[in-house]
């Protein structure tokens, strides 16, 4: 992608040129200094060689004079003759060196002087060689050579002196030139250096201004943006910069250098943290397309656990991750994390879902009311509201004391469970669910022996919530009643009402079986009745739901268990209402399930802590089976909406007492269980 950015040379051209000039000048000065230094060394050698020539010229003349005197005096001449030969040879060598040096330097004036010198020296050199070859030279030859030497010596000395001055003058000139060049070069180098320093300082100031402006803009962005922005590296380490909003958004501290995943681990579930670690690892793989894995983001919508110490409530955050590539795009250098508070959005969604749920439940309530006789629903509401009213009154008047509190809790449990059963039979699911939640509260309180007055606040709250749900149903019934032109006679109990009750119970039985994953067949039988007393109708309305729940939950086995026992997979429950002799009315609920196992019930009594093992062992079978009517006694190992609290048969037992009825129980293990409620007009 072409961003029209200047090249490196174009951006720093002046600086690079200045550095180049400085480099060239420096190298040139060093090179020139080296060359001139070598030349000066050569000039020094030439000057020295010229001085040697001059000295050898004098030495040669002196040796010639000494040789002449020694011959004239008849003294030995070997020393003088040797000196003459040595000076002649040395002078020849020095002259050759000077000629070679002059030719190499190509100095015309020097070559001319050497040519003249050689012109005057050559005759003397020949004479010297001639004398040197003679063992006993003649005096006359030596004197002739001395005359020739004296004649040429002055000229040779002058030429040697001129040669020395010529070479020294040239060397001095080169030295001056070297000084001038060095001065100019140092000036250029200094100018280049000053330019480099000036340009660098100016560039640094410009860069500082740009950086300061960028920093100020970044600070403004980081302060203004309403997102939590920060960088993390491959190890999850938080970068040094982050938006100001992050401090308000993220619970707890998230300083630079902190481990993002470690901080996150204290705020989210372990499974979410594991997924987040794997997802961030994917983002650092440059071969992974971010758009393809974006949907895998486990932190797209996450609830952050509340921190009570910091006074921050639980919030919903949405984290988004964007890979940041290096300058050469050779890999992901970091990941930009943006965090947004979506708590309001989540709250709005929850409110919308709640409104939709209320609408659905309202429609469900309306449908349930329409499916039943409004008079029956009204009777249920009247009874349930009266029972809850009694609860409120007893809560107000109760005498303090754990024993009184526990007795009240058991009574409230029976009232709520009765309302729950009737509501389930009528298909009023919202009332059933609210009653079940109330039972959760009552169940936890019933297990305690140290209840205090403040513990009953939850009971009052649960009572109010259940009354509120009943009020919703009451509103629907009243509106329907107004449309229908008023309420019917709720006091009369007709045979048609009993039929409707049995139909509701049949639907309830099938619904409970479906919830528990069981198959049942329900048979009902209603004998012709002349009259149906209100007390017996109450047994049907309040007691029958408890009996069918008990039959499905505890009696009927799962399909595979029934098949293993040689039974059909589908269980059978029979409900019969009949009239016996002397006007006695009977309600029978029978199932072909597992029956009541007295041995298993004994073990349950011991495990629950209700009885000691020796006490249970001493109990008759009849007494053991009678314990199923005690408050809180249940043979189920788990609690659900239909069983496990030990309330259903407790409610039935209390109802039988209140209505003056009797209860019979017949059961054979692995075969059947039969409950028979008998009510006599005389009771």
Secondary structure, 3 states (H helix, E strand, C coil): CCCCCCCHHHHCHHHHHHHHHHHHHHHHHHHHHHHHHHHHHHHHHHHHHHHHHHHHHHHHHHHHHHHHHHHHHCCCCHHHHHHHHHHHHHHHHHHHHHHHHHHHHCCHHHHHHHHHHHHHHHHHHHHHHHHHHCCCCCHHHHHHHHHHHHHHHHHHHHHHHHHHHHHHHHHHHHHHHHHHHHHHHHHHHHHHHHHHHHHHHHHHHHHHHHHHHHHHHHHHHHHHCCCEEEEECCCCEEEEEECCHHHHHCCCCCCCCCEHHHHHHCCCCHHHHHHHHHHHHHHCCCCCCHHHHHHHCCCCCEEECCECCCCECCEEEEEEEEEEECCCCCCEEEEEEEEEECHHHHHHHHHHHHHHHHHHHHHHHHHHHHHCCHHHHHHHHHHHHHHHHHHHHHHHHCCCCHHHHHHHHHHHHHHHHHHHHHHHHHCCHHHHHHHHHHHHHHHHHHCCCCCCHHHHHHHHHHHHHHHHHHHHHHHHHHHHHHHHCCCCCCCCCCHHHHHHHHHHHHHHHHHHHHHCCCCEEEEEEECCCCCCCHHHHHHHHHHHHHHHHHHHHHHCCCHHHHHHCCCCCCEEEEEEEEECHHHCEEEEEEECCCCCCHHHHHHHHHHCCCCCHHHHHHCCHHHHHHHHHCCCCCCCCCCCCCCCCCCHHHHHHHHHHHHCCEEEEEEECCCEEEEEEEECCCC
